[in-house]
Amino acid sequence: MKVFYSGIGCKESGEHTIEEFLSIMSKEFTHKEWKEEILSIQQDYQLKFKDWVLPDDFVFFTLADWIEYSGAVLDES
């Protein structure tokens, strides 16, 4: 299975293994030092998703949550 993701931290090709994709999500979102950031409009937008309390709840995201949150596409073929 491949994940097609072209957002923050992606490879130039946009094609990732599931492990690569989850690693990017971990680095760029889950383990990002949000408290040291000045929340701009873009960052504020990144912290709104369903009823989650972000960024704290990133640690509870499943692959399906990350796919939906990031706008990635899972190719199961």
DSSP file (Angstrom, degrees, kcal/mol; ACC not computed):
  #  RESIDUE AA STRUCTURE BP1 BP2  ACC     N-H-->O    O-->H-N    N-H-->O    O-->H-N    TCO  KAPPA ALPHA  PHI   PSI    X-CA   Y-CA   Z-CA
    1    1 A M              0   0    0      0, 0.0    17,-0.5     0, 0.0     2,-0.3   0.000 360.0 360.0 360.0 145.2    0.0    0.0    0.0
    2    2 A K  E     -A   75   0A   0     73,-2.0    73,-3.2    15,-0.2     2,-0.5  -0.906 360.0-145.1-124.0 151.8    1.1    3.5   -0.8
    3    3 A V  E     -AB  74  16A   0     13,-3.2    13,-2.5    -2,-0.3     2,-0.7  -0.980   9.3-152.0-116.5 127.4    0.1    6.9    0.6
    4    4 A F  E     +AB  73  15A   0     69,-3.3    69,-2.2    -2,-0.5     2,-0.4  -0.892  30.5 157.5-101.4 114.5    0.0    9.9   -1.7
    5    5 A Y        +     0   0    0      9,-2.6     6,-0.2    -2,-0.7    67,-0.1  -0.997  22.7 176.2-142.6 128.7    0.7   13.0    0.3
    6    6 A S        +     0   0    0     -2,-0.4     3,-0.1    64,-0.2     9,-0.1   0.079  51.7  97.8-122.5  23.5    2.0   16.3   -0.9
    7    7 A G  S >  S-     0   0    0      1,-0.2     3,-2.0     7,-0.1    -2,-0.1   0.057  81.4 -19.8 -95.2-155.1    1.8   18.5    2.2
    8    8 A I  T 3  S+     0   0    0      1,-0.3    -1,-0.2    62,-0.1    20,-0.1  -0.239 129.7   4.9 -54.0 125.6    4.3   19.5    4.9
    9    9 A G  T 3  S+     0   0    0      1,-0.2    -1,-0.3    -3,-0.1    -2,-0.0   0.482  93.5 146.8  82.3   3.9    7.4   17.3    5.1
   10   10 A C    <   -     0   0    0     -3,-2.0    -1,-0.2     1,-0.1     2,-0.2  -0.227  53.5-104.6 -73.7 161.8    6.5   15.2    2.0
   11   11 A K    >   -     0   0    0     -6,-0.2     3,-1.1     1,-0.1    -1,-0.1  -0.496  36.8-108.9 -75.3 155.6    8.9   13.6   -0.4
   12   12 A E  T 3  S+     0   0    0      1,-0.3    -1,-0.1    -2,-0.2    -2,-0.1   0.847 119.4  53.2 -56.7 -36.3    9.1   15.4   -3.8
   13   13 A S  T 3  S-     0   0    0      2,-0.2    -1,-0.3     1,-0.1     3,-0.1   0.751  99.4-137.3 -72.1 -23.5    7.4   12.5   -5.5
   14   14 A G    <   +     0   0    0     -3,-1.1    -9,-2.6     1,-0.2     2,-0.5   0.380  66.4 118.8  81.1  -5.6    4.5   12.6   -3.0
   15   15 A E  E     +B    4   0A   0    -11,-0.2     2,-0.3    -9,-0.1    -1,-0.2  -0.841  37.5 166.5-100.7 126.7    4.5    8.8   -2.8
   16   16 A H  E     -B    3   0A   0    -13,-2.5   -13,-3.2    -2,-0.5     2,-0.1  -0.949  36.7-117.6-136.2 152.6    5.2    7.2    0.6
   17   17 A T     >  -     0   0    0     -2,-0.3     4,-2.5   -15,-0.2     5,-0.2  -0.432  43.0-105.3 -74.4 166.8    5.0    3.9    2.4
   18   18 A I  H  > S+     0   0    0    -17,-0.5     4,-2.7     1,-0.2     5,-0.2   0.911 123.6  51.7 -60.5 -41.3    2.6    3.9    5.3
   19   19 A E  H  > S+     0   0    0      2,-0.2     4,-2.0     1,-0.2    -1,-0.2   0.910 109.9  48.1 -63.3 -43.2    5.6    3.9    7.6
   20   20 A E  H  > S+     0   0    0      2,-0.2     4,-2.2     1,-0.2    -1,-0.2   0.928 112.5  49.4 -61.7 -45.2    7.1    6.9    5.9
   21   21 A F  H  X S+     0   0    0     -4,-2.5     4,-2.4     1,-0.2    -2,-0.2   0.933 111.8  47.2 -60.9 -47.7    3.8    8.8    6.0
   22   22 A L  H  X S+     0   0    0     -4,-2.7     4,-2.3     1,-0.2    -1,-0.2   0.851 109.9  54.5 -64.8 -33.1    3.3    8.1    9.7
   23   23 A S  H  X S+     0   0    0     -4,-2.0     4,-2.6    -5,-0.2    -1,-0.2   0.907 108.2  48.8 -65.1 -42.0    6.9    9.2   10.4
   24   24 A I  H  X S+     0   0    0     -4,-2.2     4,-3.1     2,-0.2     5,-0.3   0.927 111.4  49.5 -62.1 -45.5    6.2   12.5    8.6
   25   25 A M  H  X>S+     0   0    0     -4,-2.4     5,-1.9     1,-0.2     4,-1.8   0.895 111.8  49.5 -62.1 -39.6    3.0   13.0   10.6
   26   26 A S  I  <>S+     0   0    0     -4,-2.3     5,-3.3     3,-0.2    -2,-0.2   0.945 117.0  39.9 -63.3 -48.7    4.9   12.3   13.8
   27   27 A K  I  <5S+     0   0    0     -4,-2.6    -2,-0.2     1,-0.2    -1,-0.2   0.934 123.1  37.7 -67.4 -47.5    7.7   14.7   13.1
   28   28 A E  I  <5S+     0   0    0     -4,-3.1    -1,-0.2    -5,-0.2    -2,-0.2   0.675 136.3   6.9 -84.3 -18.3    5.7   17.5   11.6
   29   29 A F  I ><5S+     0   0    0     -4,-1.8     3,-0.8    -5,-0.3    -3,-0.2   0.676 124.4  44.9-128.6 -59.7    2.7   17.4   13.8
   30   30 A T  I 3 <S+     0   0    0     -5,-1.9    -3,-0.2     1,-0.2    -4,-0.2   0.923 125.4  29.8 -62.1 -46.9    2.7   15.0   16.8
   31   31 A H  T 3 <S+     0   0    0     -5,-3.3    -1,-0.2    -6,-0.2     2,-0.2   0.151  89.6 123.4-104.4  19.3    6.2   15.9   18.1
   32   32 A K  S <  S-     0   0    0     -3,-0.8     2,-1.9    -6,-0.2     3,-0.2  -0.557  71.5-117.8 -75.5 143.5    6.3   19.4   16.9
   33   33 A E    >   +     0   0    0     -2,-0.2     3,-0.9     1,-0.2     4,-0.4  -0.575  44.1 168.6 -82.0  77.8    7.1   22.0   19.6
   34   34 A W  G >   +     0   0    0     -2,-1.9     3,-1.4     1,-0.2    -1,-0.2   0.828  67.8  62.8 -62.9 -34.3    3.8   23.9   19.2
   35   35 A K  G 3  S+     0   0    0      1,-0.3    -1,-0.2    -3,-0.2     4,-0.1   0.766 101.1  52.4 -66.9 -24.0    4.2   25.9   22.4
   36   36 A E  G <  S+     0   0    0     -3,-0.9    -1,-0.3     2,-0.1     2,-0.3   0.539  95.2  91.8 -86.3  -7.0    7.3   27.6   21.0
   37   37 A E  S <  S-     0   0    0     -3,-1.4     2,-0.7    -4,-0.4    -3,-0.0  -0.610  77.6-129.2 -87.5 145.6    5.5   28.6   17.8
   38   38 A I        -     0   0    0     -2,-0.3     2,-0.8     1,-0.0     5,-0.1  -0.877  36.4-122.1 -87.7 118.7    3.7   31.9   17.3
   39   39 A L        -     0   0    0     -2,-0.7     2,-0.1     4,-0.1    -4,-0.0  -0.491  35.8-174.5 -72.6 106.4    0.3   30.7   16.1
   40   40 A S     >  -     0   0    0     -2,-0.8     4,-2.6     1,-0.1     5,-0.2  -0.301  44.7 -92.0 -85.4 178.0   -0.3   32.3   12.7
   41   41 A I  H  > S+     0   0    0      1,-0.2     4,-2.0     2,-0.2     5,-0.1   0.905 127.9  50.9 -59.0 -42.0   -3.5   31.9   10.8
   42   42 A Q  H  > S+     0   0    0      1,-0.2     4,-1.8     2,-0.2    -1,-0.2   0.925 111.6  45.8 -63.8 -44.9   -2.1   28.9    9.0
   43   43 A Q  H  > S+     0   0    0      1,-0.2     4,-0.9     2,-0.2    -1,-0.2   0.888 110.1  54.1 -67.6 -38.0   -1.1   27.1   12.2
   44   44 A D  H >< S+     0   0    0     -4,-2.6     3,-0.7     1,-0.2    -1,-0.2   0.905 108.0  50.9 -60.5 -40.8   -4.4   27.9   13.8
   45   45 A Y  H >< S+     0   0    0     -4,-2.0     3,-1.4     1,-0.2    -1,-0.2   0.877 104.8  57.3 -63.1 -38.3   -6.1   26.3   10.8
   46   46 A Q  H 3< S+     0   0    0     -4,-1.8    -1,-0.2     1,-0.3    -2,-0.2   0.725 101.1  58.8 -64.6 -21.5   -3.9   23.2   11.3
   47   47 A L  T << S+     0   0    0     -4,-0.9     7,-0.5    -3,-0.7     2,-0.5   0.155  87.6  86.2 -99.3  19.4   -5.2   22.8   14.8
   48   48 A K    <   +     0   0    0     -3,-1.4     2,-0.3     5,-0.1     3,-0.1  -0.971  45.9 139.6-121.0 117.6   -8.9   22.5   14.0
   49   49 A F    >   -     0   0    0     -2,-0.5     3,-2.0     3,-0.4    20,-0.0  -0.826  67.4 -56.2-160.6 115.7  -10.2   19.0   13.1
   50   50 A K  T 3  S-     0   0    0     -2,-0.3    -1,-0.3     1,-0.3     0, 0.0  -0.175 106.6 -37.2  48.7-135.8  -13.5   17.5   14.1
   51   51 A D  T 3  S+     0   0    0     -3,-0.1    -1,-0.3     2,-0.1     2,-0.1   0.165 100.4 130.1-103.2  17.6  -13.8   17.5   17.9
   52   52 A W    <   -     0   0    0     -3,-2.0     2,-0.9     1,-0.1    -3,-0.4  -0.369  60.3-130.3 -70.9 150.0  -10.2   16.8   18.6
   53   53 A V     >  -     0   0    0     -5,-0.1     4,-2.6    -2,-0.1     5,-0.2  -0.860  46.8-126.4 -99.4  97.3   -8.2   18.9   21.1
   54   54 A L  T  4 S+     0   0    0     -2,-0.9    -7,-0.1    -7,-0.5    -5,-0.0  -0.727  75.1  12.2-101.1 145.6   -5.1   19.7   19.0
   55   55 A P  T >4 S+     0   0    0      0, 0.0     3,-1.6     0, 0.0     4,-0.3  -0.996 125.9  55.7 -88.5  -4.7   -2.2   19.5   19.2
   56   56 A D  G >4 S+     0   0    0      1,-0.3     3,-0.9     2,-0.1    -2,-0.2   0.854 105.2  53.0 -57.5 -38.5   -2.5   17.3   22.3
   57   57 A D  G >< S+     0   0    0     -4,-2.6     3,-2.0     1,-0.2     4,-0.4   0.490  78.2  94.2 -81.7  -2.3   -4.8   14.7   20.6
   58   58 A F  G X  S+     0   0    0     -3,-1.6     3,-1.6     1,-0.3    -1,-0.2   0.854  77.1  65.9 -54.8 -32.4   -2.4   14.0   17.6
   59   59 A V  G <  S+     0   0    0     -3,-0.9    -1,-0.3    -4,-0.3    -2,-0.1   0.707  99.7  51.3 -64.1 -18.6   -1.0   11.1   19.7
   60   60 A F  G <  S+     0   0    0     -3,-2.0    -1,-0.3    -4,-0.1    -2,-0.2   0.473  82.2 121.1 -96.5  -3.8   -4.4    9.3   19.4
   61   61 A F    <   -     0   0    0     -3,-1.6     2,-0.2    -4,-0.4    -3,-0.0  -0.331  50.0-149.5 -65.1 139.1   -4.7    9.6   15.6
   62   62 A T     >  -     0   0    0      1,-0.1     4,-2.4    -2,-0.0     5,-0.2  -0.464  36.0 -95.8 -92.3 173.7   -5.1    6.4   13.6
   63   63 A L  H  > S+     0   0    0      1,-0.2     4,-2.6     2,-0.2     5,-0.2   0.923 128.5  53.1 -56.2 -43.8   -3.8    6.1   10.0
   64   64 A A  H  > S+     0   0    0      1,-0.2     4,-2.3     2,-0.2    -1,-0.2   0.892 108.0  50.1 -61.0 -40.2   -7.4    6.9    8.9
   65   65 A D  H  > S+     0   0    0      2,-0.2     4,-3.1     1,-0.2     5,-0.2   0.929 111.5  48.0 -63.0 -45.2   -7.4   10.1   11.0
   66   66 A W  H  X S+     0   0    0     -4,-2.4     4,-2.6     2,-0.2     6,-0.4   0.897 110.4  51.9 -63.4 -40.6   -4.0   11.2    9.5
   67   67 A I  H  X>S+     0   0    0     -4,-2.6     4,-1.3    -5,-0.2     5,-1.1   0.950 115.9  40.4 -59.5 -50.1   -5.2   10.4    6.0
   68   68 A E  H  <5S+     0   0    0     -4,-2.3    -2,-0.2     1,-0.2     3,-0.2   0.928 116.6  49.3 -65.7 -45.9   -8.3   12.5    6.4
   69   69 A Y  H  <5S+     0   0    0     -4,-3.1    -2,-0.2     1,-0.2    -1,-0.2   0.898 118.3  38.5 -61.0 -43.2   -6.6   15.3    8.4
   70   70 A S  H  <5S-     0   0    0     -4,-2.6    -1,-0.2    -5,-0.2    -2,-0.2   0.636 105.0-121.3 -86.6 -15.2   -3.8   15.7    5.9
   71   71 A G  T  <5 +     0   0    0     -4,-1.3    -3,-0.2    -5,-0.2    -4,-0.1   0.648  60.7 150.7  80.2  15.0   -5.8   15.3    2.7
   72   72 A A      < -     0   0    0     -5,-1.1     2,-0.4    -6,-0.4   -67,-0.2  -0.220  40.9-131.3 -73.4 169.2   -3.6   12.3    1.7
   73   73 A V  E     -A    4   0A   0    -69,-2.2   -69,-3.3    -3,-0.1     2,-0.6  -0.993   8.7-144.5-126.7 129.8   -4.8    9.4   -0.4
   74   74 A L  E     -A    3   0A   0     -2,-0.4     2,-0.7   -71,-0.2   -71,-0.2  -0.847   8.0-158.9 -96.1 122.2   -4.3    5.7    0.5
   75   75 A D  E     -A    2   0A   0    -73,-3.2   -73,-2.0    -2,-0.6    -2,-0.0  -0.895   9.2-176.9-100.5 109.3   -3.8    3.5   -2.5
   76   76 A E              0   0    0     -2,-0.7    -1,-0.1     1,-0.2   -73,-0.0   0.356 360.0 360.0 -90.9   5.8   -4.6    0.0   -1.4
   77   77 A S              0   0    0    -75,-0.1    -1,-0.2     0, 0.0    -2,-0.0   0.495 360.0 360.0 -80.3 360.0   -3.7   -1.8   -4.6
